Amino acid sequence: MDRTEAVSITRIPADFDRWNDVLALIMDAFAAMDGVIDPPSSAHLLTADTLRDKARRETGFVALNGDRIVGCVFALERGTEFYIGKLAVAPDCQGQGVGRRLMQAVEDLARSRGKAAVELQTRIELTGNHAAFARFGFHETERTAHEGYLRPTSITLRKVLA
């Protein structure tokens, strides 16, 4: 049996109360970036309260394996697209299709709202992420620098929805 069959993708409801679990998941999933990316990840600025606020402005999804949260993603509706942020999969579940299913949930949402594309940013140093998103159908559209940096620090990737 495919290990992802046990995982369900659920839109985060208004009465969701497991923000500490989502925060722990994000911190665990993003920990491998520490010491690799410069500047450090904005994930370090998150709290349970800021995640709750984020979910009020954006659409969030969680991946559940039983009662365990093994993935999450947030999508912000903008003009002609959705901006995808804080895609996180538990390290022991990576490579099993959880991220792909979370991305599919966002793409389905975008299509249902008549959006032409989904967009995200990833760091220059995270070449594995570049390759993974390319496999999902994303293409680079620009490179940008965080405030105070003269060199590009992020890559914007876009996927046009059919």
N, C-alpha and C positions, 0 to 999 in steps of 0.2 A: 504494500500500500504506500502511495506517495505520502510523505510526512506532512505535506502542506494540506492534505485533506482534513486533518484534525484542526486546522486553523480556520477561524471564521473572521471575516472583515466586517466591522460594525461602525456605522457612523456614530460619533460621540453625541449622546443625547444631552439635552439641556440640564438634566439633573445628575449628570456624571459627577462622581465624587472620589475618583481614584487618581487625582492629580499627582500625589506623591509617587505613585507607581509609574506614571508616565514620565515624571521627572527622573526617577531612578533609571528607567529604561534609556532615556535620551543620554544621560550622563554616562551610562555603561557603554552604549553604542558609539558615542563620540569620543570616548577615552583614548582610543588609538590615535586620534589626531593630535593629542597633546605632545608638544615638542616637535611636531612635524609641520604644522601650519603656522604661518606668521602673517597677520596677528592671530592670537588665540581665538577659538570658536566662541561665537556669541551664545552658545549653549551654556557657558559658564555664568551667564547673567540671568538664566531662567530660575524661577521659583515655582512652587505649586500655584501661587496666586497669579503670576504672570502667564502661566499656561492656561489657567481658567479664563483670564482676560482675552488671551489669544483665541480661545475657542468661541468667545462671544463675537469676535470680528471675522473669524475664519471658519471653514468647515474642517472638522477633524475626523479622522478615522483611526480606530485601533484594530490591531490583529490580536485575536485571542486564541490561545491554545488551552482549552478548558477555561479556567478562571485566570490564567496567567496572561498578562499583557506582554506580547512578544514583538510588537511593532506598532508604529504610529506614523502619521503624516498629517500635515495641515495644508490647506489650500485657501488662498486669498483670491477672491473674485476681483478681477480688474477689467478694464475696457473690453478687449477682445480675447482675453485669456484668463486662465487661473495661474497664480504663482504658487509653486509648490515649495514648502519649507519644512524643516525638521523631520525629514524622513529618517526614521530610526528603526533598526531591527536588532533584537538581542543578539549579541555575538555568537551564542551557541545555536542560533537559528538562521544565521546568514548563509546564503548560498542554497537555500531551500525553496525559493520562490515567494517568500513572504513579502519582500520589497516589491516584486513585480505585481503581486496582487493588490498591494496598497496603491501603487501607481495606477493600476487599472481602475480602482475605485475612483480616484481623482479624475482620470480621463473620462469615465462614464458620467460623472457629475458635470464636467465641463461640456460634454456633448449634450447633456440634458438641458443645459442652460444656453445652448447655441454658441458656445465659444469655439473659436477657430484653432486655438493652440493651448498648450501648457508650457510653462517656463520655469526654470530653476537656476540657481547658481551653485557652483561647487568651487572649491579652492584649487588654485594652480597646482599645488603639490600633490593633490589626491588623484593621481593618474588612474588608479583602479576604479575610482568613481567615474572618471571620464569614459573609460571603456564600458563600464556597466550601463551608463546612460546611453551611450551610442548603441548598445545592443537593444535598448528599449526604444530606439528610433529618434533620439535627440541629436541635434546638430548645434555646434558652437555658433553663436551670433556675435559675441563681443567679449572683450577682456576689460576688466575694470580694476581700479586700485581703491583699497580702503583709504579713508581719510588719513593723511600723514605719510602715505607710501607713494614713492615715485614709480615703482614697478607694479605691473599688474599682480593682483592677489586673488582675483576671482574670475571664473569663466561663466558666462551666461549661456545656457543651453535651452533650446526651444524644440518642441515637437509639434508639428502641424497635425491636427486631427482630421481624419478623413470623414 
